[in-house]
Amino acid sequence: MIDKSSQIWHRYKTNRKQLNLDCIDLISKCYLELGQKPTPESIALMGTLLLDDLAVNYGRLELDEVKYAFSKGIRDGEEGTSCFINVRTWNVWLTKYKKAAQLKRQQNLITEYQQYKETQKQIGQTIKQAKRLK
C-alpha cells in the first residue's frame, strides 16, 4: 500500500515550506552534479518553479521518486548533448519516469525506482553483515 503522506500533494498541503526547501536542495545538487554554478537567487527561483510543477503535474509522486527521476535524467541524457537544469528538462525527466512507473504498476510489476530501493536495501544489509564478520 502506498503511503500517501509521503506524496508530493500531501507534503504540499501540510508542509509547503519544507517541500520548497527540498526542491531548492534538489536543484542545487543537480547543478553541482553538472558542474554548473548558478547564483543563489537562480537556484531559489528554480526551486520554486519545481515546487509548482510538482504540485500541479506530479502530485502523486514521492520526493524520492522525483530525485530518482532527476538522477536518471542527468546520467541517461541524450547521447552527445549537454544537460541543463530548466523547466522543460525536468518535465521531460519526470514525465518519462511517471509514464514508465504507471505502465509497470498496470502490469503489476515493480517500478524501476522500487527495484532501486530494494537493491540499496540489500547493499546495506550486505555491508552490515560484513561489519559483523570483522
N, C-alpha and C positions, 0 to 999 in steps of 0.2 A: 504494500500500500504506500502511496506517495505521501510524504509529509508536506502538506500544503503550507505549513507555517514557514517553510524554507523557500517557497516560490517567490519570485520577484513581486508579483501583485500584492502578496501578503506583507512582505517587507516594506514595500512602497507605502502601503496603507498604515502600517504600525510603527515604522521607524525609518521614515524617508531620509532623515539627516544622515544616519549611519549608512544607508544604502548609497547615498550620494558620495560619501567618503570612500566607500568600497569601489565605486565606479571610478573615482579620481585615482585611487590606488592602482586599479587595473590599467587604466590609460597610461599612468606613469611607468608601470612595469613594462608595458608594451613598447613605449618609446625607448626605454632602456635596452630592451632586447634587440631593438632595431638599430641601436646606436644613434638615435636622433636626440637632439637637445632643444626641445621647445621651451618657451617661457612658462613660468608657473601659472600665469594667467591663462595661457592657451590650454594647459593641462586641466585647469579647473573648469574652463568653458567646455572642453571636450567631455569631461566627466559628467557635466550637467546635461549635455546633449545625449550622451549614452544613457543616462538615467531616464530621460524622457522616452527614448526609443525602446528601452527595455519595458517600461511601464505600458506603453501603447501597443507594442508588437510582440513582445516576448514574455509576457507576464507569467506564464506557466512554467517557464524555465527556472531552475535554481541558479544562484550566482556561480556556484562551482561549475555548472554546465556552461555558463557564459564564458568563464575563464578558460575552460577546456576548448571551447569553440575558437576563442581568440588565439590560444596557443597553437592549435591545429592550423588556423588561418595563417599565422606568421610563419610557421615551419613548412607548410604544404602549399605555399603560394604558387602562382603560375610560373612555369619554367622560364627563366630569363627575364623576369620582370622584377621591378623593385616593389617593395611593400611600404605603404604609408598608412598611418592611422588617420582615418577620416570616417565620416558618417556612412558613405557609400560602401567602403571596405568592410566595416564591421557588420553592416546589414547583409552583405554577401555571405560573410562567415556564419553569422547567426541563422540566416535563412537556410543555408546549406546544412548546418547542424540540425536545425529543427525538423526539416523535411526528412533527413535520414533517420533521426530518432523516432519520429512519428511512424515511419514505414516499419521500422524494427518492432515497435510496440504493437502495430496492427498485425504483424506476423507472429506475435508472442515470442519474439527473440529479445535478447538483451541488447541494449544500445552500446555503441562504441564507448561512451562515457562510463556506463555501468561496468563494462569489461575492463576499462582503465582503472576504475576504483577497486575492482576485485584484484587486479594484478598488483596494485600498490599495497593492498592489504596483505597479500601473500608475500610480497617482498619484505614488508615489515615483520611478519611472523618469522620468516627465514632469518632475518637479522637478529631478532630476539633469541631464537634457538641457538644461533652461532655464538652469541654472547654468553649464553648459559653454559655452553660446552667449554668455554675458556677457563 
